[in-house]
Amino acid sequence: MTVKGRPEVLWPLFGGLTALDGIGPKTEAALAQAGIEKPRDILFTLPQSGIDRQHRASIREVVAPAVATVAVTVGLHQPNTAKGRPYRITVEDAETSFQLVFFHARGDYLKKVLPTGQRRIVSGKVEIFDGIAQMVHPDHILPEDEAGDIPAFEPVYPLHGGVSQKLMWRATRGALALAPDLPEWIDPALKAREGWPDWRLALAEAHAPEASVDLSANDPSRQRLAYDELMAHQLTLALARATARRGKGRVTEGDGRLRTRVLAALPYAPTGAQSRAVAEIVADLASPMRMNRLLQGDVGSGKTLVALLALLAAVEAGGQGVMMAPTEILARQHLEGLHPLAESAGVVLEILTGRDKGNERAAKLNALARGDIQILVGTHAVFQKDVVFHDLRLAIVDEQHRFGVAQRMELGAKGLAADVLVMTATPIPRSLSLVQYGDMDVSTLDEKPPGRSPVKTALVAVNRMDEVVNHLRRAVAEGRQAYWVCPLVEESEVSDMTAAEERFKRLRAVLGEGVVGLVHGQLPPSEKDAAMARFASGETKVLVATTVIEVGVNVPNASIMVIERAESFGLAQLHQLRGRVGRGAEQSTCLMLYQAPLSETGRRRLEILRETEDGFRIAEEDLAMRGAGDVIGTAQSGLPRFRIADLERKAGLMALAQTDARNLLADDPELNSPRGQAARLLLWLMEQDRAIRLISVG
């Protein structure tokens, strides 16, 4: 957005970096490479460590190697006559003498800076070399009357492209001088309870730590600045949520007759979590506001049943429902899972994918427009222009961790007042779900339906491959089925496809023709589906695959999962893969083959999987080990890049920011109160332009 909209009080923070002391065009270009483009970015680049530079009487007060800051009397200069020899200057503090050492030094310069017989303050790292104490290239050399220029605890900044600490120090002081006093946007009671300073003071303190403890993420100044980032982000999501809810929803109230039929046809009762989620969704459908809900469940927690009951509520009210999956395989699987249940309720269910062509497609589209098809299952093909519903009430989007806030808004913007339910089988750590789905209400399935046996997980070294293949041969002879997942291969060596084909040939040689199937990402969709279908029907007993089977594939008879080179997969991925077995009554096993020796994190990952099947615990561990960007792939996640807030450790702060943001908007939807106006400043400061557009800046 243009500066025209940005409040004048913030203009200095959004100017060029060359306005700051010591920054010329070259340094400006170097910092821009690191994403530091304006004084505001310098302010939010906090020191990462610090150096104790408090004045001491003598270097004897520190244990070398260590930094010391002492007043000295300058003694003799010993210039470097031989090539490659350093220039040495003997100096004396209150208790002892030592040497200052310079390589490639200019003698005339050193005589000027350190004249013999004069007093100077020197600060640098003291080391012992051949029994002699020395300080190589001191960081600071100053006359005694300028001793105050060296901070007792000097902040150390992350450096980029040849920019020195001295330069960063000067630049941050310059940026601090530009920081205006801003009105308070944090709830006063919260600020008092947490003991947080005002914004400008928090910045000044964060850039002037007095000891190591001030660098901790729990320091009140740092915590306050982290909270500001999270608050701005949650305000943006809360505004998006409020905008979505302002969009006129439709009241969809079913009478429960179809749901009762389906529940009566089930061989078991739904879990408490399933019943609770259905109740939350049905209440959203019945409200005049647009639904914007996330249904997250662990592997095998029974999301499909919840989805069907929600769709039936829409049908009971005389409307239609659609369920979208990211791939054709998954769409067909939803069809198989839903069809018998829909039939028991007497509901017409149909599938539409990119494969439907010509007359067949035209017939489906006509039936959809007339309202004869009550529930449609499909891929993104259901979004095409010519797909028209008679009365769409509910859209369910499955596995959309690849579907950011912007796309969800787009979905709503199709002009349909349909309610939207997003489903994911990837348990998301609380802090991340607040970042990614903070604009949504969340229902969680955290119980397994009855009849699911736990999966036994074993770690096996790759050199025992022959034993694993023999185990597999016996299992196949007993009529059991198995997945064999091939490793992710570095592109430089061979492709994933080659690895899968090699494994397929070797297993076929041992187990026999027609027993082993193969699927990988390069296969045409029709061949992929055919291979899956042969495995699902039990025609093939072992399916060799790359990770195309990660999400949602359902073959209850498959009870063995072999994951080759398990250490090359992420935790969440391994958990998803393991979830493909243990779907029937049979005891299932998951064998994770690893290449020894394992790295420390590789071992930890595999051990966590052996210890627990709780996807939410696994997700939290994954986040702690890998960091937020990697867990959902920052490139496609639309994850904000926070400069100060650390998502891995700030879930509680994020939840606080969400509550605060939602409460503020509930009291002041237009952000016109004094605190609302301050919150607008925060949005400008944090470059949340999308949010600013949502409140149509006044």
ZABATI-73951 format. One line per field, with one value per residue (C-alpha): y, x, z; residue number from 1; residue in one letter. Coordinates in steps of 0.25 Angstrom, whole numbers. Last residue first. Layout:
BEGIN
yy <- (Y, ...)
xx <- (X, ...)
zz <- (Z, ...)
k <- (NUM, ...)
r <- (A, ...)
END
This chain:
BEGIN
yy <- (23, 10, 0, -10, -21, -13, -11, -26, -29, -18, -25, -17, -19, -4, -2, -13, -7, 7, 1, -5, 9, 14, 2, 6, 20, 14, 14, -1, -3, -16, -10, -18, -32, -27, -25, -38, -46, -39, -42, -56, -59, -51, -60, -73, -68, -65, -79, -85, -77, -87, -93, -80, -71, -57, -47, -46, -53, -58, -61, -75, -75, -90, -92, -87, -89, -104, -109, -114, -107, -93, -96, -102, -115, -122, -114, -114, -129, -132, -124, -132, -145, -141, -138, -150, -159, -173, -172, -178, -185, -172, -164, -173, -171, -156, -157, -166, -157, -145, -151, -156, -170, -179, -188, -188, -189, -199, -195, -207, -204, -215, -218, -228, -231, -225, -215, -201, -204, -200, -187, -179, -183, -174, -162, -164, -165, -152, -145, -149, -145, -155, -159, -166, -177, -182, -192, -192, -205, -205, -218, -220, -217, -223, -210, -203, -188, -178, -165, -158, -164, -173, -164, -165, -175, -188, -203, -210, -224, -234, -231, -236, -232, -223, -211, -215, -217, -203, -196, -201, -197, -183, -181, -186, -176, -165, -166, -171, -161, -160, -175, -187, -202, -215, -228, -242, -243, -250, -256, -253, -253, -248, -238, -233, -229, -223, -215, -210, -205, -199, -191, -186, -182, -174, -167, -162, -166, -159, -144, -144, -148, -160, -160, -175, -186, -190, -204, -206, -220, -230, -243, -256, -265, -267, -252, -252, -263, -255, -242, -248, -254, -240, -234, -244, -241, -226, -228, -219, -208, -207, -210, -201, -207, -201, -210, -203, -201, -209, -201, -207, -195, -181, -174, -161, -148, -142, -127, -116, -102, -89, -82, -69, -74, -86, -84, -77, -83, -97, -94, -91, -103, -113, -118, -132, -136, -142, -129, -124, -111, -108, -96, -91, -88, -73, -76, -64, -71, -61, -72, -81, -69, -66, -80, -78, -66, -73, -84, -98, -108, -112, -115, -129, -129, -117, -118, -109, -108, -101, -103, -101, -105, -105, -100, -106, -99, -89, -100, -101, -116, -119, -117, -132, -138, -143, -138, -140, -137, -141, -138, -123, -119, -113, -125, -134, -125, -125, -141, -142, -133, -140, -154, -147, -142, -144, -148, -151, -137, -142, -142, -153, -155, -157, -159, -161, -172, -172, -186, -182, -170, -180, -190, -178, -171, -179, -183, -169, -163, -173, -168, -154, -159, -165, -153, -144, -132, -136, -128, -131, -124, -123, -120, -113, -117, -116, -131, -130, -120, -128, -140, -133, -131, -146, -149, -141, -146, -161, -157, -151, -164, -163, -172, -163, -151, -141, -127, -121, -106, -97, -85, -85, -73, -66, -68, -80, -94, -98, -94, -102, -114, -113, -112, -124, -132, -129, -133, -146, -150, -146, -155, -167, -171, -184, -197, -206, -193, -195, -188, -176, -175, -175, -165, -155, -156, -152, -141, -130, -121, -107, -98, -84, -77, -69, -54, -50, -43, -56, -56, -41, -45, -56, -48, -38, -48, -53, -39, -37, -50, -46, -32, -39, -49, -38, -29, -41, -43, -29, -31, -44, -37, -26, -35, -44, -58, -60, -58, -47, -40, -52, -50, -37, -22, -23, -10, -13, -20, -9, 2, -6, -9, 6, 9, -1, 2, -8, -22, -26, -38, -34, -19, -22, -31, -21, -10, -18, -16, -5, 6, 19, 21, 29, 30, 21, 30, 31, 15, 14, 22, 14, 1, 7, 10, -4, -11, -3, -7, -21, -21, -23, -32, -39, -41, -41, -46, -35, -36, -26, -21, -22, -11, -2, 4, 19, 22, 20, 32, 40, 29, 30, 18, 5, -5, -19, -22, -28, -40, -38, -45, -52, -59, -74, -78, -72, -68, -62, -49, -45, -30, -17, -6, 7, 16, 23, 29, 26, 20, 25, 15, 21, 30, 19, 9, 17, 19, 4, 0, -14, -27, -35, -28, -32, -25, -31, -33, -26, -28, -22, -8, -10, -10, -10, -17, -14, -25, -25, -39, -46, -50, -44, -41, -26, -27, -14, -16, -4, -1, 3, 8, 10, 2, 3, -10, -17, -32, -43, -58, -69, -67, -66, -52, -43, -45, -36, -24, -13, -18, -10, -17, -22, -35, -39, -41, -51, -51, -35, -32, -29, -23, -8, -11, -15, -2, 6, 0, -11, -23, -35, -41, -37, -23, -23, -24, -14, -3, -6, -2, 10, 16, 13, 19, 27, 24, 31, 22, 11, 17, 22, 13, 16, 31, 30, 24, 37, 40, 29, 20, 22, 32, 23, 14, 0)
xx <- (-43, -36, -46, -45, -42, -32, -24, -24, -18, -8, -2, 11, 14, 15, 2, -5, 0, -5, -19, -18, -15, -28, -36, -30, -35, -49, -51, -46, -58, -63, -60, -65, -65, -52, -45, -50, -45, -31, -29, -34, -24, -13, -14, -14, -1, 5, 2, 8, 20, 32, 32, 25, 37, 33, 44, 45, 32, 31, 16, 12, 6, 8, 13, 27, 27, 26, 17, 26, 38, 34, 30, 43, 49, 50, 40, 30, 32, 30, 17, 12, 16, 8, -4, -3, -4, 2, 13, 27, 31, 28, 36, 48, 48, 49, 59, 68, 68, 70, 83, 88, 86, 98, 92, 82, 68, 56, 44, 35, 20, 12, -3, -11, -24, -37, -36, -30, -17, -10, -10, -7, 7, 9, 2, 11, 24, 19, 17, 31, 38, 44, 59, 61, 50, 61, 50, 36, 30, 15, 8, -7, -14, -27, -34, -29, -32, -23, -25, -12, 2, -1, 6, 19, 26, 20, 22, 8, 9, -3, -8, -22, -27, -38, -31, -17, -24, -31, -18, -11, -23, -23, -8, -10, -22, -14, -2, 10, 21, 17, 19, 11, 15, 8, 14, 7, 5, 18, 26, 30, 45, 47, 35, 41, 54, 47, 38, 50, 57, 44, 42, 57, 56, 43, 49, 59, 74, 86, 85, 71, 73, 63, 51, 51, 42, 29, 25, 11, 6, -5, -8, -13, -4, 5, 7, 11, 21, 27, 27, 35, 45, 46, 49, 59, 67, 66, 74, 85, 75, 74, 60, 52, 39, 25, 13, 0, -11, -24, -36, -49, -55, -53, -41, -42, -36, -45, -44, -53, -47, -53, -46, -38, -27, -25, -11, -5, -14, -13, 2, 2, -7, 2, -6, -11, -10, -23, -29, -43, -48, -63, -69, -84, -90, -94, -89, -84, -71, -65, -66, -56, -47, -46, -42, -32, -26, -26, -17, -20, -9, -12, -25, -27, -42, -50, -65, -75, -89, -102, -102, -115, -117, -102, -95, -82, -79, -69, -60, -59, -64, -51, -44, -46, -60, -71, -85, -97, -111, -110, -125, -123, -127, -113, -106, -114, -111, -96, -96, -102, -92, -80, -85, -88, -74, -63, -62, -47, -45, -54, -69, -74, -89, -97, -113, -118, -127, -121, -115, -110, -102, -96, -92, -87, -79, -66, -66, -68, -58, -48, -51, -48, -35, -30, -34, -26, -28, -42, -54, -68, -80, -94, -108, -120, -134, -132, -130, -119, -111, -112, -107, -95, -91, -94, -85, -74, -74, -74, -62, -54, -53, -41, -33, -21, -23, -34, -36, -49, -47, -59, -63, -78, -85, -94, -109, -107, -113, -101, -92, -100, -99, -84, -83, -92, -85, -72, -77, -83, -70, -62, -71, -69, -79, -87, -84, -89, -95, -108, -116, -106, -109, -124, -123, -115, -126, -137, -129, -139, -128, -127, -119, -119, -112, -99, -99, -84, -82, -77, -66, -62, -62, -52, -43, -43, -40, -29, -23, -24, -17, -5, -4, -5, 6, 15, 12, 13, 27, 30, 24, 32, 45, 42, 38, 50, 44, 51, 64, 74, 72, 77, 90, 93, 90, 82, 82, 74, 63, 62, 60, 50, 42, 43, 37, 25, 22, 27, 21, 18, 9, -3, -1, -1, -13, -21, -17, -21, -10, -11, -4, -2, 11, 24, 32, 44, 54, 64, 63, 67, 79, 83, 81, 89, 101, 101, 99, 111, 120, 115, 120, 112, 120, 108, 99, 101, 92, 94, 103, 99, 110, 109, 117, 115, 127, 125, 127, 142, 143, 151, 161, 164, 159, 163, 151, 150, 165, 173, 179, 180, 192, 196, 209, 212, 214, 201, 190, 178, 170, 159, 156, 155, 165, 164, 176, 187, 199, 214, 216, 205, 193, 184, 195, 206, 196, 193, 208, 211, 201, 196, 196, 194, 192, 196, 194, 203, 202, 207, 202, 194, 188, 189, 202, 204, 214, 211, 213, 213, 211, 221, 216, 229, 240, 240, 227, 228, 231, 224, 228, 219, 204, 198, 186, 171, 164, 152, 154, 148, 151, 161, 167, 161, 157, 161, 176, 173, 174, 166, 153, 143, 130, 131, 122, 118, 104, 95, 84, 82, 69, 65, 52, 57, 66, 53, 46, 58, 56, 61, 65, 61, 75, 79, 74, 85, 96, 89, 88, 103, 107, 97, 103, 99, 108, 97, 83, 76, 83, 73, 62, 49, 38, 42, 42, 27, 21, 15, 10, 0, 1, -10, -2, 10, 5, 0)
zz <- (30, 25, 19, 31, 22, 14, 27, 30, 16, 18, 31, 30, 45, 47, 39, 47, 60, 56, 54, 68, 73, 66, 73, 87, 85, 80, 65, 62, 53, 61, 75, 86, 78, 71, 84, 89, 76, 77, 92, 91, 79, 85, 98, 89, 82, 96, 100, 87, 89, 89, 75, 69, 73, 73, 69, 54, 50, 36, 34, 29, 16, 16, 2, 3, 19, 18, 28, 39, 32, 35, 49, 55, 53, 66, 75, 63, 62, 76, 76, 64, 71, 83, 74, 66, 79, 74, 84, 88, 75, 68, 78, 76, 61, 63, 74, 66, 54, 63, 69, 55, 52, 49, 43, 31, 36, 33, 41, 42, 45, 50, 50, 59, 51, 53, 42, 40, 47, 35, 27, 40, 39, 27, 34, 46, 37, 30, 43, 48, 35, 26, 23, 36, 31, 21, 16, 22, 23, 27, 30, 33, 20, 21, 24, 11, 13, 6, 14, 12, 11, -1, -11, -2, -12, -13, -13, -11, -6, -7, -21, -24, -10, -15, -9, -16, -30, -28, -24, -36, -45, -38, -41, -56, -58, -51, -61, -53, -49, -34, -31, -30, -31, -29, -24, -24, -39, -42, -30, -15, -17, -31, -29, -17, -25, -37, -28, -20, -33, -38, -25, -25, -40, -37, -25, -35, -35, -30, -31, -28, -13, -11, -3, 2, -3, 5, 5, 8, 13, 11, 19, 13, 22, 10, 10, 24, 22, 10, 18, 29, 19, 13, 27, 30, 17, 20, 33, 28, 27, 43, 49, 57, 62, 63, 67, 63, 73, 70, 64, 68, 75, 69, 73, 81, 79, 68, 69, 65, 62, 59, 48, 46, 55, 45, 41, 52, 63, 57, 58, 73, 76, 68, 56, 55, 40, 37, 32, 29, 25, 27, 19, 19, 6, 3, -11, -18, -21, -10, 0, -7, -10, 5, 7, -3, 4, 17, 12, 5, 5, 19, 12, 14, 11, 7, 11, 5, 11, 6, -9, -15, -30, -32, -44, -49, -62, -56, -51, -36, -35, -43, -30, -27, -25, -16, -19, -9, -13, -28, -33, -30, -44, -45, -40, -50, -61, -57, -56, -70, -76, -70, -76, -89, -91, -80, -66, -63, -57, -45, -41, -32, -28, -16, -16, -2, 3, 17, 16, 2, 8, 17, 6, -2, 8, 9, -6, -10, 0, -6, -20, -16, -9, -22, -30, -22, -13, -8, -9, -2, -7, 0, -5, 1, 5, 20, 21, 11, 19, 31, 23, 19, 34, 36, 25, 29, 44, 38, 29, 41, 48, 57, 48, 47, 57, 55, 51, 47, 44, 44, 36, 36, 30, 40, 41, 51, 48, 40, 51, 61, 52, 52, 67, 69, 59, 66, 80, 74, 68, 80, 89, 79, 70, 73, 66, 55, 48, 41, 52, 51, 37, 39, 50, 41, 30, 40, 47, 45, 37, 40, 30, 33, 22, 23, 19, 19, 32, 37, 26, 30, 45, 42, 33, 44, 54, 45, 43, 58, 61, 52, 59, 73, 69, 65, 77, 86, 82, 85, 99, 102, 98, 108, 119, 117, 115, 101, 108, 104, 117, 125, 118, 125, 123, 110, 102, 89, 96, 106, 96, 88, 101, 105, 91, 93, 107, 118, 121, 135, 130, 139, 136, 121, 122, 129, 120, 107, 97, 87, 95, 88, 81, 85, 72, 68, 60, 71, 72, 57, 59, 72, 63, 52, 61, 68, 54, 49, 61, 59, 45, 32, 23, 17, 29, 44, 55, 66, 78, 90, 98, 113, 121, 108, 102, 100, 115, 113, 105, 115, 116, 101, 93, 87, 85, 78, 81, 70, 77, 92, 98, 111, 109, 113, 98, 95, 106, 101, 105, 96, 94, 101, 102, 109, 107, 115, 108, 110, 96, 86, 83, 72, 65, 67, 62, 49, 46, 48, 38, 42, 34, 47, 61, 75, 88, 98, 113, 126, 140, 152, 149, 134, 125, 110, 101, 86, 76, 61, 55, 47, 32, 26, 36, 41, 49, 58, 73, 80, 94, 105, 105, 119, 121, 125, 124, 117, 117, 108, 111, 108, 118, 132, 136, 147, 143, 132, 141, 148, 141, 133, 129, 115, 116, 102, 97, 90, 79, 78, 73, 58, 60, 61, 48, 41, 44, 40, 26, 16, 25, 17, 18, 4, 8, 18, 8, -2, 10, 13, -1, -2, 11, 25, 36, 43, 38, 27, 17, 22, 14, 20, 27, 41, 38, 33, 45, 51, 37, 37, 25, 15, 6, 8, -2, 0)
k <- (698, 697, 696, 695, 694, 693, 692, 691, 690, 689, 688, 687, 686, 685, 684, 683, 682, 681, 680, 679, 678, 677, 676, 675, 674, 673, 672, 671, 670, 669, 668, 667, 666, 665, 664, 663, 662, 661, 660, 659, 658, 657, 656, 655, 654, 653, 652, 651, 650, 649, 648, 647, 646, 645, 644, 643, 642, 641, 640, 639, 638, 637, 636, 635, 634, 633, 632, 631, 630, 629, 628, 627, 626, 625, 624, 623, 622, 621, 620, 619, 618, 617, 616, 615, 614, 613, 612, 611, 610, 609, 608, 607, 606, 605, 604, 603, 602, 601, 600, 599, 598, 597, 596, 595, 594, 593, 592, 591, 590, 589, 588, 587, 586, 585, 584, 583, 582, 581, 580, 579, 578, 577, 576, 575, 574, 573, 572, 571, 570, 569, 568, 567, 566, 565, 564, 563, 562, 561, 560, 559, 558, 557, 556, 555, 554, 553, 552, 551, 550, 549, 548, 547, 546, 545, 544, 543, 542, 541, 540, 539, 538, 537, 536, 535, 534, 533, 532, 531, 530, 529, 528, 527, 526, 525, 524, 523, 522, 521, 520, 519, 518, 517, 516, 515, 514, 513, 512, 511, 510, 509, 508, 507, 506, 505, 504, 503, 502, 501, 500, 499, 498, 497, 496, 495, 494, 493, 492, 491, 490, 489, 488, 487, 486, 485, 484, 483, 482, 481, 480, 479, 478, 477, 476, 475, 474, 473, 472, 471, 470, 469, 468, 467, 466, 465, 464, 463, 462, 461, 460, 459, 458, 457, 456, 455, 454, 453, 452, 451, 450, 449, 448, 447, 446, 445, 444, 443, 442, 441, 440, 439, 438, 437, 436, 435, 434, 433, 432, 431, 430, 429, 428, 427, 426, 425, 424, 423, 422, 421, 420, 419, 418, 417, 416, 415, 414, 413, 412, 411, 410, 409, 408, 407, 406, 405, 404, 403, 402, 401, 400, 399, 398, 397, 396, 395, 394, 393, 392, 391, 390, 389, 388, 387, 386, 385, 384, 383, 382, 381, 380, 379, 378, 377, 376, 375, 374, 373, 372, 371, 370, 369, 368, 367, 366, 365, 364, 363, 362, 361, 360, 359, 358, 357, 356, 355, 354, 353, 352, 351, 350, 349, 348, 347, 346, 345, 344, 343, 342, 341, 340, 339, 338, 337, 336, 335, 334, 333, 332, 331, 330, 329, 328, 327, 326, 325, 324, 323, 322, 321, 320, 319, 318, 317, 316, 315, 314, 313, 312, 311, 310, 309, 308, 307, 306, 305, 304, 303, 302, 301, 300, 299, 298, 297, 296, 295, 294, 293, 292, 291, 290, 289, 288, 287, 286, 285, 284, 283, 282, 281, 280, 279, 278, 277, 276, 275, 274, 273, 272, 271, 270, 269, 268, 267, 266, 265, 264, 263, 262, 261, 260, 259, 258, 257, 256, 255, 254, 253, 252, 251, 250, 249, 248, 247, 246, 245, 244, 243, 242, 241, 240, 239, 238, 237, 236, 235, 234, 233, 232, 231, 230, 229, 228, 227, 226, 225, 224, 223, 222, 221, 220, 219, 218, 217, 216, 215, 214, 213, 212, 211, 210, 209, 208, 207, 206, 205, 204, 203, 202, 201, 200, 199, 198, 197, 196, 195, 194, 193, 192, 191, 190, 189, 188, 187, 186, 185, 184, 183, 182, 181, 180, 179, 178, 177, 176, 175, 174, 173, 172, 171, 170, 169, 168, 167, 166, 165, 164, 163, 162, 161, 160, 159, 158, 157, 156, 155, 154, 153, 152, 151, 150, 149, 148, 147, 146, 145, 144, 143, 142, 141, 140, 139, 138, 137, 136, 135, 134, 133, 132, 131, 130, 129, 128, 127, 126, 125, 124, 123, 122, 121, 120, 119, 118, 117, 116, 115, 114, 113, 112, 111, 110, 109, 108, 107, 106, 105, 104, 103, 102, 101, 100, 99, 98, 97, 96, 95, 94, 93, 92, 91, 90, 89, 88, 87, 86, 85, 84, 83, 82, 81, 80, 79, 78, 77, 76, 75, 74, 73, 72, 71, 70, 69, 68, 67, 66, 65, 64, 63, 62, 61, 60, 59, 58, 57, 56, 55, 54, 53, 52, 51, 50, 49, 48, 47, 46, 45, 44, 43, 42, 41, 40, 39, 38, 37, 36, 35, 34, 33, 32, 31, 30, 29, 28, 27, 26, 25, 24, 23, 22, 21, 20, 19, 18, 17, 16, 15, 14, 13, 12, 11, 10, 9, 8, 7, 6, 5, 4, 3, 2, 1)
r <- (G, V, S, I, L, R, I, A, R, D, Q, E, M, L, W, L, L, L, R, A, A, Q, G, R, P, S, N, L, E, P, D, D, A, L, L, N, R, A, D, T, Q, A, L, A, M, L, G, A, K, R, E, L, D, A, I, R, F, R, P, L, G, S, Q, A, T, G, I, V, D, G, A, G, R, M, A, L, D, E, E, A, I, R, F, G, D, E, T, E, R, L, I, E, L, R, R, R, G, T, E, S, L, P, A, Q, Y, L, M, L, C, T, S, Q, E, A, G, R, G, V, R, G, R, L, Q, H, L, Q, A, L, G, F, S, E, A, R, E, I, V, M, I, S, A, N, P, V, N, V, G, V, E, I, V, T, T, A, V, L, V, K, T, E, G, S, A, F, R, A, M, A, A, D, K, E, S, P, P, L, Q, G, H, V, L, G, V, V, G, E, G, L, V, A, R, L, R, K, F, R, E, E, A, A, T, M, D, S, V, E, S, E, E, V, L, P, C, V, W, Y, A, Q, R, G, E, A, V, A, R, R, L, H, N, V, V, E, D, M, R, N, V, A, V, L, A, T, K, V, P, S, R, G, P, P, K, E, D, L, T, S, V, D, M, D, G, Y, Q, V, L, S, L, S, R, P, I, P, T, A, T, M, V, L, V, D, A, A, L, G, K, A, G, L, E, M, R, Q, A, V, G, F, R, H, Q, E, D, V, I, A, L, R, L, D, H, F, V, V, D, K, Q, F, V, A, H, T, G, V, L, I, Q, I, D, G, R, A, L, A, N, L, K, A, A, R, E, N, G, K, D, R, G, T, L, I, E, L, V, V, G, A, S, E, A, L, P, H, L, G, E, L, H, Q, R, A, L, I, E, T, P, A, M, M, V, G, Q, G, G, A, E, V, A, A, L, L, A, L, L, A, V, L, T, K, G, S, G, V, D, G, Q, L, L, R, N, M, R, M, P, S, A, L, D, A, V, I, E, A, V, A, R, S, Q, A, G, T, P, A, Y, P, L, A, A, L, V, R, T, R, L, R, G, D, G, E, T, V, R, G, K, G, R, R, A, T, A, R, A, L, A, L, T, L, Q, H, A, M, L, E, D, Y, A, L, R, Q, R, S, P, D, N, A, S, L, D, V, S, A, E, P, A, H, A, E, A, L, A, L, R, W, D, P, W, G, E, R, A, K, L, A, P, D, I, W, E, P, L, D, P, A, L, A, L, A, G, R, T, A, R, W, M, L, K, Q, S, V, G, G, H, L, P, Y, V, P, E, F, A, P, I, D, G, A, E, D, E, P, L, I, H, D, P, H, V, M, Q, A, I, G, D, F, I, E, V, K, G, S, V, I, R, R, Q, G, T, P, L, V, K, K, L, Y, D, G, R, A, H, F, F, V, L, Q, F, S, T, E, A, D, E, V, T, I, R, Y, P, R, G, K, A, T, N, P, Q, H, L, G, V, T, V, A, V, T, A, V, A, P, A, V, V, E, R, I, S, A, R, H, Q, R, D, I, G, S, Q, P, L, T, F, L, I, D, R, P, K, E, I, G, A, Q, A, L, A, A, E, T, K, P, G, I, G, D, L, A, T, L, G, G, F, L, P, W, L, V, E, P, R, G, K, V, T, M)
END
